Amino acid sequence: MSLPAVHRDPTLPERVTIYEVGARDGLQNESALVPLETKLEFVQRLTAAGLPIVEATSFVHPKWVPQLADAADLVSRLDLRGATPYPVLVPNERGLDRALEAGVTHVAVFASATETFAAKNLNSTYETQFAMFEPVVRRAVDAGVQVRAYLSMCFGDPWEGEVAVDRVVTAGKRLLEMGAYELSLGDTIGVGTAHHVEVLLDAYAEAGVGTDRLAMHFHDTYGQALANAYAALRRGVTTFDASAGGLGGCPYAKSATGNLATEDLVWMLDGLGVAHGVDLPALAETSVWMAQQLGRPSPSAVVRALTTG
Amino acid sequence: MSLPAVHRDPTLPERVTIYEVGARDGLQNESALVPLETKLEFVQRLTAAGLPIVEATSFVHPKWVPQLADAADLVSRLDLRGATPYPVLVPNERGLDRALEAGVTHVAVFASATETFAAKNLNSTYETQFAMFEPVVRRAVDAGVQVRAYLSMCFGDPWEGEVAVDRVVTAGKRLLEMGAYELSLGDTIGVGTAHHVEVLLDAYAEAGVGTDRLAMHFHDTYGQALANAYAALRRGVTTFDASAGGLGGCPYAKSATGNLATEDLVWMLDGLGVAHGVDLPALAETSVWMAQQLGRPSPSAVVRALTTG
């Protein structure tokens, strides 16, 4: 198997954490129901491939995301006290109740930096979403559960266009101040470019939020995901969301390719000499297997290159 | 149409030249013959979209690349004295003779940084290729024709693995010293990563070859092309090879995706506030049209995102 030559850049972080979102963000928009056993095997294979944290599912109401209606069943089959955390998304207090009943140790909330997406995705407003999430975060923290906050539409919004950096910083700080241990900044529609990433990170730094509390979540809609991850890595970010095989896509842009593919990120990190702990061949095999389950090839360049031709 | 928000990075070059290779590098591996009229329309639409230099074809022997057997006919239909140069590849003196007869103003030679690829692609050795190209470059320059030199396998080679940076610098300098005005450094199999790019550019700088004489030619086989282009841009490179719609692929890795897609590069440059002169919608329309001629969708993320869903 080909591997990149290692040229270690001493100015980059020595190690990063890859936060694997394939089982949740990757599968949530699949229209054909994926069997519970397949999801379980997917999560377990991702764990075995060395992903240090694997978001497993969402306790969203089944009416909204039928694909994840089996969230409680899936979580009941996972080893919630092992070395690998399995966060679950919780949209509201009812979702948190279900997650706590299931015994999870990590949850995530999903907020919007824009008014329009708050309305469309959360049936809320920009302002009222904070009131909605505040008791979720507080109760989770009180229960000893770690809370991650996603902030979506941090670079652009399909209805509002560019999203102002100061708005993104203000919204993100509010989520951290509620008690989230980490804030994942999402380029939900993939429009951002490298210096926009730097400008946003610099604005957070100026507002007192360092890269130790930030993760970056890129989508590859316009092919920018890996270049943007590289820019963020150069600014000191050490947590990156990625999806095995590049699974997933934005429901508001059908043609869009999905999340940054974990394999493509791993290839870059390997070349840069940045440690991550992931077994690339095992991961790529997992993505090929999952692509077979879904009936279409993986969009990840690395997966294609390593497993065909 | 969506466009990226502009965040100008003042440390980057203000303007770059995109050297469009779709009509040559993109088409040369197509097995089904593309009609001459289609190639002509492709080149003319690329020109109309603002690409400042459009490599048109190769005067390789038709036995080796039947797809480009119509090189002389194609060139005879182009405006060779207009504002847009139409370079052609010339593999040897016989190819140069044909190109000069056709009245071209720009030619390109294609050398290898490795022994094995010199044998397989050029039926030569690493050393004898220079003797082969020397009269080609000299005679072209004497005829008032500009010569570009490609150097392939600058990052890795499928048979030899990593390629040493000093070997790449030595080979490239020899090509420039022959009289080439520009050296295009190719990651032919797409294995390179961002700091490897920086290390190579730094080695050239140390050897007295600045970015004013260098171009970068990336393939997206492992998803690294745009991140690598960004790293090169940060080091001051101002000429980038790219292929409309991401056309093309390496014949030695069938599954590989092709060249860096011009549209994905343009999207990044637009976001970074780096001028390039290309009309993105016109270019994306051209790539969609060309994809229809070839009977399969464009691999470019930007083309897909702008033209569907």
Chai-1 contact restraints between the chains, C-beta under 6 A:
chainA,res_idxA,chainB,res_idxB,connection_type,confidence,min_distance_angstrom,max_distance_angstrom,comment,restraint_id
A,P4,B,V191,contact,1.0,0.0,6.0,A-B,restraint_1
A,P4,B,T193,contact,1.0,0.0,6.0,A-B,restraint_2
A,A5,B,E162,contact,1.0,0.0,6.0,A-B,restraint_3
A,A5,B,H196,contact,1.0,0.0,6.0,A-B,restraint_4
A,H7,B,H195,contact,1.0,0.0,6.0,A-B,restraint_5
A,H7,B,H196,contact,1.0,0.0,6.0,A-B,restraint_6
A,H7,B,V199,contact,1.0,0.0,6.0,A-B,restraint_7
A,D9,B,H195,contact,1.0,0.0,6.0,A-B,restraint_8
A,E162,B,A5,contact,1.0,0.0,6.0,A-B,restraint_9
A,V191,B,P4,contact,1.0,0.0,6.0,A-B,restraint_10
A,T193,B,P4,contact,1.0,0.0,6.0,A-B,restraint_11
A,T193,B,M268,contact,1.0,0.0,6.0,A-B,restraint_12
A,T193,B,G271,contact,1.0,0.0,6.0,A-B,restraint_13
A,T193,B,L272,contact,1.0,0.0,6.0,A-B,restraint_14
A,A194,B,Y230,contact,1.0,0.0,6.0,A-B,restraint_15
A,H195,B,H7,contact,1.0,0.0,6.0,A-B,restraint_16
A,H195,B,D9,contact,1.0,0.0,6.0,A-B,restraint_17
A,H195,B,L272,contact,1.0,0.0,6.0,A-B,restraint_18
A,H196,B,A5,contact,1.0,0.0,6.0,A-B,restraint_19
A,H196,B,H7,contact,1.0,0.0,6.0,A-B,restraint_20
A,V199,B,H7,contact,1.0,0.0,6.0,A-B,restraint_21
A,D220,B,A301,contact,1.0,0.0,6.0,A-B,restraint_22
A,T221,B,A305,contact,1.0,0.0,6.0,A-B,restraint_23
A,Y222,B,W267,contact,1.0,0.0,6.0,A-B,restraint_24
A,Y222,B,A301,contact,1.0,0.0,6.0,A-B,restraint_25
A,Y222,B,V302,contact,1.0,0.0,6.0,A-B,restraint_26
A,Y222,B,A305,contact,1.0,0.0,6.0,A-B,restraint_27
A,G223,B,L226,contact,1.0,0.0,6.0,A-B,restraint_28
A,G223,B,D264,contact,1.0,0.0,6.0,A-B,restraint_29
A,G223,B,A301,contact,1.0,0.0,6.0,A-B,restraint_30
A,G223,B,V302,contact,1.0,0.0,6.0,A-B,restraint_31
A,L226,B,G223,contact,1.0,0.0,6.0,A-B,restraint_32
A,L226,B,A227,contact,1.0,0.0,6.0,A-B,restraint_33
A,A227,B,L226,contact,1.0,0.0,6.0,A-B,restraint_34
A,A227,B,A227,contact,1.0,0.0,6.0,A-B,restraint_35
A,A227,B,Y230,contact,1.0,0.0,6.0,A-B,restraint_36
A,Y230,B,A194,contact,1.0,0.0,6.0,A-B,restraint_37
A,Y230,B,A227,contact,1.0,0.0,6.0,A-B,restraint_38
A,A253,B,G309,contact,1.0,0.0,6.0,A-B,restraint_39
A,K254,B,G309,contact,1.0,0.0,6.0,A-B,restraint_40
A,S255,B,R304,contact,1.0,0.0,6.0,A-B,restraint_41
A,S255,B,T308,contact,1.0,0.0,6.0,A-B,restraint_42
A,S255,B,G309,contact,1.0,0.0,6.0,A-B,restraint_43
A,A256,B,A305,contact,1.0,0.0,6.0,A-B,restraint_44
A,T257,B,A301,contact,1.0,0.0,6.0,A-B,restraint_45
A,D264,B,G223,contact,1.0,0.0,6.0,A-B,restraint_46
A,W267,B,Y222,contact,1.0,0.0,6.0,A-B,restraint_47
A,M268,B,T193,contact,1.0,0.0,6.0,A-B,restraint_48
A,G271,B,T193,contact,1.0,0.0,6.0,A-B,restraint_49
A,L272,B,T193,contact,1.0,0.0,6.0,A-B,restraint_50
A,L272,B,H195,contact,1.0,0.0,6.0,A-B,restraint_51
A,A301,B,D220,contact,1.0,0.0,6.0,A-B,restraint_52
A,A301,B,Y222,contact,1.0,0.0,6.0,A-B,restraint_53
A,A301,B,G223,contact,1.0,0.0,6.0,A-B,restraint_54
A,A301,B,T257,contact,1.0,0.0,6.0,A-B,restraint_55
A,V302,B,Y222,contact,1.0,0.0,6.0,A-B,restraint_56
A,V302,B,G223,contact,1.0,0.0,6.0,A-B,restraint_57
A,R304,B,S255,contact,1.0,0.0,6.0,A-B,restraint_58
A,A305,B,T221,contact,1.0,0.0,6.0,A-B,restraint_59
A,A305,B,Y222,contact,1.0,0.0,6.0,A-B,restraint_60
A,A305,B,S255,contact,1.0,0.0,6.0,A-B,restraint_61
A,A305,B,A256,contact,1.0,0.0,6.0,A-B,restraint_62
A,T308,B,S255,contact,1.0,0.0,6.0,A-B,restraint_63
A,G309,B,A253,contact,1.0,0.0,6.0,A-B,restraint_64
A,G309,B,K254,contact,1.0,0.0,6.0,A-B,restraint_65
A,G309,B,S255,contact,1.0,0.0,6.0,A-B,restraint_66
